[in-house]
Amino acid sequence: MKGTHSILIVDDEAGIRQSLSSILREEGYRVEAVASGEDCLEAVASNPYDLVLLDVWLPKMDGLATLEKLQQAEAPPMVVMISGHGTIETAVRATKLGAFDYVEKPLSLEKIIVVVKNALEHQRLAAENRRLRAELAHRSAILGDSIPMKALRQQIALAAPTNGRVLIYGESGTGKELVARALHAQSPRAAMPFVEVNCAAIPEELIESELFGHRKGSFTGASEDKVGKFQKADGGTIFLDEVGDMSLKTQSKVLRVLEEQRFEPIGSTQPVSVDVRVIAATNKRLEDEIARGTFREDLFYRLNVIPFTVPALRERVEDIPVLARHFLEEFSRSYRRKPLALSATALEVLTRYSWPGNVRELKNLIERLVIISPQFGTDTIEAHHLPPELFRGGRLLPTNHASLHEARAAYEREFILRKLEENQWNMSRTAVAIGVERSHLYRKMKSLGITPTRQ
């Protein structure tokens, strides 16, 4: 709604102030007007304006000096300069000082309306861009104070400003994509596209088309031209995830792109030149793949300019509480749940688990807990709220609990889970094995948060 936008007119001519105020109010804007640069600064200091229409020629402090002071604010308003004695030099200086546009008198009211709309739309887009960047930075944050993660962040800071190709090693779920995004975000290419390609998820017969594009009619089903990922990433970064799953045929084409920075879309004889930084990732040992003949040695050396290794979560257990709390906050906000906390006992369970799925597994677990949290009847996630798989295989011992009650509950939960496993989750046999009635076993399992997943 226009009525949500406020505009300040700054002009020493009363007729200009009146005519501009009248036409902009008719357009639905909230408008105020002052006659000097000093009054403008005072008004902006006490009221946030979306846009200032600022005359260049003002008594005492002129418009350019006023503009310069306006730009020193933490969140300056959009400024459009207006003048009856404009010169190219004045317009250039106003633009360099941060003015959005420059309009000459006599004013065309139609042009003023268009300029105001454009300025406010530019402001909206800039604010949306800042919000999205902040949200992306929050979601892509590489968290953890462990020594491996501190070293990883230092390595990113050193490699990001360069154009060196990066090969990221790590198990599935460790956060290799986050590292790639951090490298892009901290690079001179940050304002350009970041394009991700999951080489393991695209069928072999389609991956060349995905990477390099195709021309209409080049193969059955090619009903129109398609722009490939490399071309979409021009000027920015392309992230080849799970590059070890790429076919040898596609590897040879990627190698050519790395060598020549150009390629031919399928069905075309016209080369397309690109300027792309390549970051690749794999959960395989590419040296082993080379020995098997499934990965090109020359491509490996092209990609492996700056090698990174993302540690498994079990190698940085001290980061688990930080990550768990971060995901709790993130999902509580996105699912509009009350803020949740993890008890000391629950955190102990999380830190003693081996996390074969790494950070992805932890993130999925926390999301599940947030979704079902209303049934807990409390804002604190306790150990008995956690799923049974976190207690299996002797991963948790009931030690260091805050109270005897917690230690007993943890031990009982571990004991019952073991017996259920031994008896293939047959409730009757388990009840006999531990010497209780079947109904009592059900009640005990419910109190400990154990769900009878198998019968």
Buried (B, 14 or more C-beta within 10 A) or exposed (E): EBEEBBBBBBBBBEEBBEBBBEBBBEBEBBBBBBBBBBBBBEBBEEEEBBBBBBBBBBEEBBBBBBBBBBEEEEEBBBBBBBBEEBEEEBBEBBEEBBBBBBBBBEBEBEEBBEBBEBBBEEBEEEEEEEEEEEEEEEEBEBBBEBEBBEEBBEBBEEBBEBBBBBBBBBBBBBBBBBBBBBBBBBBEBBEBBBBBBBBBEBEEEEBBBBBBBBBEEBEEEBEEBBEBBBBBBBEBBBBBBBBBBBBEEBBEBBBBBBEEBEBBBBBBEEEBEBEBBBBBBBBBEBEEBBEEEBBBEEBBEBBBBBEBBBBBBBBBBEBBBBBBBBBBBBBBEEEEBEEBEBBEBBBBBBBBBEBEBBBBBBBEBBBEBBEEBEEBEEEEBBBBBBBBEBBBEEBBEBEEBEEEEBBEBBBBBBBBBBBBBEBEBBBEBBBBBBEBEEEEBBEBBEEBBBEBEEE
